[in-house]
């Protein structure tokens, strides 16, 4: 049997090999560490709830929520320490589990998140590939969102000036492609803010260990995430309290 795709002929045998290679590629991914697993435990400020789209970090907020897309080939729970901290500070977080741990296959999963909850102010964001795909979603659904939050990521499509944007990356990031990042600024809304974490790297927005090609951070992951959460809450206009420290 042969399948024709845009002028290319793919035999059943070739398709089988492609599928085997794809599943082998996606089977290798970065796992959440023990600290991340601890952040999945509910406490007196944040309740962590499983949902049909992933996890809800349900803190004291009733108005503000962040839809978060994880980085490519990273276990989504690796971001639990950062997201737990943000929720404790006053912004609930909806962590989206992606097909094959690649947000490119689940760009529109934010639809189901917003259909399930009734927050007044929706933001979308993510880390690395997840951030780029979140920005693509925002480009097509800007009327449903207040803003975009990108961690070591950049948009590839024009974002409405009705959106606000926060971009954060670390000075020691060895993975973020800075040439493309600078090009991505041409798609930023007028109301955009860039914050650079001195000593931060690419992987420490999550808790999944060392990433190939990344620089060596002079901060701990906990310190980098504390700065990130503080900047996000300030961007949204929420004053931090002791719970987010």
matplotlib code that plots the C-alpha trace (Angstrom):
import matplotlib.pyplot as plt

x = [0.0, 1.2, 0.0, 0.5, 1.1, 1.6, 3.4, 5.4, 4.7, 5.1, 4.9, 3.4, 6.8, 8.2, 5.3, 5.9, 9.6, 8.6, 6.1, 8.7, 11.3, 8.7, 7.7, 11.3, 12.0, 9.1, 9.7, 12.9, 12.0, 13.1, 11.5, 10.3, 12.6, 11.7, 11.2, 8.7, 6.7, 6.6, 5.1, 2.2, 1.0, -1.8, -1.2, -3.2, -2.9, -2.9, -5.0, -3.5, -6.4, -6.2, -8.4, -9.2, -6.6, -3.9, -3.6, -5.1, -3.1, -6.0, -4.9, -6.8, -7.5, -11.0, -10.3, -6.8, -5.6, -2.6, -2.9, 0.6, 2.1, 5.2, 8.5, 9.0, 9.8, 9.6, 7.3, 4.6, 4.8, 8.4, 6.9, 5.0, 7.3, 7.1, 3.3, 2.6, 4.4, 2.5, -0.8, 0.1, 0.8, -2.7, -2.9, -4.3, -2.5, -3.9, -1.1, -1.8, -0.6, 0.4, 0.2, 3.6, 4.9, 5.0, 2.8, 2.8, 0.2, -2.0, -2.1, -5.8, -6.1, -6.5, -10.1, -11.0, -9.4, -11.4, -14.6, -14.1, -13.4, -14.9, -12.0, -12.4, -8.8, -7.1, -3.4, -1.6, 2.1, 4.7, 8.3, 10.5, 8.5, 5.4, 5.7, 6.0, 2.9, 1.1, 1.9, 0.6, -2.7, -2.8, -2.3, -5.5, -7.5, -6.4, -10.0, -10.3, -7.1, -5.6, -1.9, 0.9, 3.7, 6.8, 9.7, 12.7, 10.4, 9.3, 6.3, 6.3, 3.1, 1.7, 0.1, -2.7, -1.8, -4.8, -2.7, 0.0, 3.2, 5.9, 9.1, 11.6, 14.9, 18.2, 21.6, 23.1, 20.5, 22.4, 19.3, 17.2, 18.1, 18.7, 18.6, 15.1, 14.2, 15.1, 13.2, 10.2, 10.2, 8.7, 5.5, 5.2, 2.3, 3.0, 2.4, 5.3, 7.8, 11.2, 12.9, 16.3, 17.3, 21.0, 22.6, 19.5, 19.5, 17.0, 16.2, 15.7, 12.2, 11.3, 12.7, 13.9, 17.6, 20.4, 19.4, 21.9, 23.5, 22.3, 24.6, 25.5, 23.3, 24.8, 21.4, 19.6, 16.3, 14.4, 16.0, 15.3, 11.7, 11.1, 12.2, 10.1, 7.0, 7.5, 7.8, 4.7, 2.6, 3.8, 3.1, -0.5, -0.8, -0.9, 0.9, 2.8, 2.3, 4.2, 2.6, 4.4, 7.8]
y = [0.0, 3.5, 6.8, 10.0, 13.1, 16.4, 14.8, 12.3, 8.6, 6.8, 3.0, 1.2, 0.1, 3.6, 4.9, 2.1, 3.2, 6.8, 5.9, 3.8, 6.6, 9.2, 7.1, 6.3, 10.1, 11.1, 8.2, 9.9, 13.0, 14.9, 13.8, 15.8, 15.6, 14.8, 18.5, 18.8, 15.8, 17.4, 20.6, 18.4, 18.0, 20.3, 22.6, 25.2, 27.8, 25.8, 22.8, 20.7, 19.0, 16.6, 17.6, 16.3, 18.8, 18.2, 19.9, 22.9, 24.7, 26.3, 29.1, 32.1, 33.7, 34.0, 36.3, 35.6, 32.4, 31.3, 28.6, 27.0, 25.0, 22.9, 22.8, 20.2, 16.7, 17.7, 16.0, 18.6, 18.1, 19.3, 22.9, 22.2, 24.2, 27.3, 27.0, 26.2, 29.4, 31.5, 30.1, 30.7, 34.3, 34.9, 33.6, 30.2, 28.0, 25.5, 23.2, 21.5, 18.0, 17.8, 14.9, 13.2, 16.0, 18.4, 21.4, 21.6, 18.8, 20.5, 24.2, 24.5, 22.7, 26.1, 26.0, 23.2, 24.9, 28.1, 26.2, 24.4, 27.4, 30.9, 33.2, 36.9, 37.4, 34.7, 34.7, 32.1, 31.2, 28.5, 27.6, 27.2, 25.3, 25.5, 29.3, 29.6, 27.5, 29.4, 32.6, 31.1, 30.4, 33.9, 35.3, 33.5, 34.0, 37.4, 38.5, 35.7, 36.7, 39.5, 38.7, 36.3, 35.2, 33.7, 31.9, 31.5, 31.6, 33.9, 34.4, 33.6, 35.4, 38.9, 39.5, 42.0, 45.3, 44.6, 42.0, 42.6, 40.5, 39.5, 37.9, 36.4, 34.6, 34.0, 35.4, 31.9, 30.4, 28.3, 26.8, 29.9, 31.0, 34.7, 35.6, 34.2, 35.7, 39.2, 38.6, 37.5, 41.0, 42.3, 40.4, 41.7, 43.9, 47.6, 46.8, 44.4, 43.9, 42.1, 40.9, 39.2, 37.1, 37.5, 34.1, 32.2, 29.5, 27.7, 24.5, 26.1, 27.4, 23.8, 21.0, 18.4, 18.5, 19.6, 20.3, 19.6, 22.7, 24.9, 27.3, 26.8, 28.9, 30.9, 30.7, 27.7, 26.6, 27.8, 31.3, 31.5, 30.4, 32.8, 35.7, 34.4, 34.1, 37.5, 39.1, 37.3, 38.4, 42.0, 41.9, 40.8, 43.4, 41.1, 42.0, 39.0, 37.8, 35.5, 32.5, 33.1, 33.6]
z = [0.0, -0.8, 0.6, -1.4, 0.8, -1.0, -3.9, -1.8, -1.9, 1.4, 1.5, 4.4, 5.4, 5.3, 7.4, 9.9, 10.2, 10.6, 13.4, 15.2, 15.0, 16.2, 19.2, 20.0, 19.9, 22.2, 24.6, 25.8, 27.9, 31.0, 34.2, 37.2, 40.2, 43.8, 44.6, 41.8, 43.1, 46.6, 45.0, 43.8, 47.4, 48.4, 51.4, 53.4, 50.6, 47.3, 46.4, 43.6, 41.6, 38.7, 35.8, 32.3, 30.8, 33.4, 36.8, 38.6, 41.2, 43.0, 45.3, 46.8, 43.4, 42.1, 39.2, 37.7, 36.1, 34.0, 31.4, 31.3, 28.4, 29.4, 27.5, 24.8, 25.9, 29.6, 32.1, 32.8, 36.6, 36.5, 36.6, 39.8, 42.2, 40.1, 39.5, 43.1, 44.1, 41.6, 42.8, 46.4, 45.5, 44.1, 40.5, 39.9, 37.3, 34.9, 33.9, 30.5, 29.7, 26.1, 23.6, 23.4, 25.7, 22.7, 22.8, 19.0, 19.1, 21.6, 20.8, 21.3, 24.6, 26.2, 24.8, 27.2, 30.1, 29.6, 29.1, 32.4, 34.6, 34.9, 35.8, 34.9, 33.7, 31.6, 30.7, 28.7, 28.8, 28.9, 28.8, 25.7, 23.0, 25.3, 25.4, 21.6, 21.1, 23.8, 21.9, 18.7, 20.5, 21.8, 18.3, 17.2, 20.4, 21.7, 22.4, 25.1, 26.9, 28.9, 28.3, 27.5, 29.7, 28.1, 29.8, 27.6, 24.5, 21.7, 19.5, 15.8, 14.9, 15.4, 18.8, 19.3, 20.9, 23.2, 24.9, 27.5, 27.3, 29.8, 28.6, 31.0, 30.4, 32.1, 31.2, 31.3, 28.9, 26.4, 24.7, 23.8, 20.2, 20.7, 17.1, 16.8, 20.1, 18.9, 15.7, 17.8, 19.4, 16.2, 17.0, 20.6, 21.5, 22.3, 26.0, 26.6, 29.3, 29.2, 32.3, 32.4, 35.4, 36.1, 36.6, 35.5, 32.8, 30.6, 32.6, 36.0, 35.2, 35.9, 38.0, 35.5, 35.8, 33.5, 29.9, 27.0, 25.7, 28.6, 30.5, 34.1, 36.4, 39.3, 41.0, 42.4, 40.7, 43.8, 43.5, 39.8, 40.3, 43.2, 41.0, 38.1, 40.3, 41.8, 38.3, 37.0, 40.0, 39.7, 36.0, 36.6, 39.4, 42.4, 45.6, 46.9, 50.5, 52.7, 51.1, 47.8, 49.5]

ax = plt.figure().add_subplot(projection="3d")
ax.plot(x, y, z, "-o")
ax.set_aspect("equal")
plt.show()
